[in-house]
């Protein structure tokens, strides 16, 4: 596999032990976390742009970093559709 095609190259937070721990959470919890991180990403993106247009470069860089990390982590922890489907089947079987 090409280096640029490897998941941990495209999303470097996948190599962090903390993300591996997050992946052990139930799919529903990971989905909620991914949603919150996605909201954080969108908010940080707006703040970075506002800071940049206000000539506040260091603050814009800070918000840009928050934006990038929030997006990378949300994509890393987001459960797959198959994980969510299997969880629904498991819950129906338990009922």
C-alpha positions as CSV (number, residue, x, y, z in Angstrom):
1,X,0.0,0.0,0.0
2,X,1.3,3.5,-0.9
3,X,2.3,5.5,2.1
4,X,-0.2,8.2,1.2
5,X,-3.0,5.7,1.2
6,X,-2.4,4.4,4.7
7,X,-5.1,5.6,7.1
8,X,-2.6,6.7,9.8
9,X,-0.9,9.0,7.2
10,X,-4.1,10.6,6.1
11,X,-5.3,11.0,9.7
12,X,-2.3,11.1,12.1
13,X,-4.5,11.0,15.2
14,X,-5.2,7.3,14.5
15,X,-1.7,6.5,15.7
16,X,-2.4,8.0,19.2
17,X,-3.1,5.6,22.0
18,X,-5.9,7.8,23.3
19,X,-7.8,7.4,20.0
20,X,-7.3,3.6,20.3
21,X,-9.0,3.8,23.7
22,X,-11.9,5.9,22.3
23,X,-12.4,3.2,19.7
24,X,-13.3,0.7,22.5
25,X,-16.4,2.7,23.4
26,X,-19.9,1.6,22.2
27,X,-20.8,2.8,18.7
28,X,-23.6,5.1,20.1
29,X,-21.2,6.9,22.4
30,X,-18.7,7.3,19.6
31,X,-21.4,8.7,17.3
32,X,-22.3,11.3,20.0
33,X,-18.7,12.2,20.5
34,X,-18.1,12.5,16.7
35,X,-21.2,14.8,16.5
36,X,-19.9,17.1,19.3
37,X,-16.4,17.2,17.7
38,X,-18.0,18.0,14.3
39,X,-19.8,21.0,16.0
40,X,-16.5,22.1,17.6
41,X,-14.9,21.9,14.1
42,X,-17.5,24.1,12.6
43,X,-17.3,26.6,15.4
44,X,-13.5,26.7,15.3
45,X,-13.6,27.2,11.5
46,X,-15.8,30.3,11.9
47,X,-13.6,31.7,14.7
48,X,-10.4,31.1,12.8
49,X,-11.7,33.0,9.8
50,X,-13.0,35.8,11.9
51,X,-9.7,36.1,13.7
52,X,-7.8,36.1,10.4
53,X,-9.9,38.9,8.9
54,X,-9.5,40.8,12.2
55,X,-5.7,40.6,11.7
56,X,-5.3,38.4,14.8
57,X,-2.9,35.9,13.3
58,X,-1.9,34.0,16.4
59,X,-5.5,33.5,17.5
60,X,-6.4,32.4,14.0
61,X,-3.7,29.8,14.1
62,X,-4.9,28.5,17.4
63,X,-8.5,28.1,16.1
64,X,-7.2,26.5,12.9
65,X,-5.4,23.9,15.0
66,X,-8.6,23.3,17.1
67,X,-10.5,22.9,13.8
68,X,-8.1,20.4,12.3
69,X,-7.8,18.3,15.5
70,X,-11.5,18.3,16.0
71,X,-12.2,17.1,12.5
72,X,-9.4,14.4,12.6
73,X,-10.6,13.0,15.9
74,X,-14.3,13.1,14.9
75,X,-13.5,11.1,11.7
76,X,-11.3,8.7,13.7
77,X,-14.0,7.8,16.3
78,X,-17.0,7.9,14.0
79,X,-18.5,4.4,13.9
80,X,-19.1,2.7,10.6
81,X,-22.6,2.1,9.3
82,X,-22.0,-1.7,9.8
83,X,-21.1,-1.1,13.5
84,X,-24.3,0.8,14.0
85,X,-26.4,-1.7,12.1
86,X,-25.0,-4.7,14.1
87,X,-25.7,-2.8,17.3
88,X,-29.3,-2.3,16.3
89,X,-29.6,-6.0,15.6
90,X,-28.0,-6.9,18.9
91,X,-30.5,-4.6,20.8
92,X,-33.5,-6.1,18.9
93,X,-32.3,-9.6,19.8
94,X,-31.9,-8.7,23.4
95,X,-35.5,-7.3,23.6
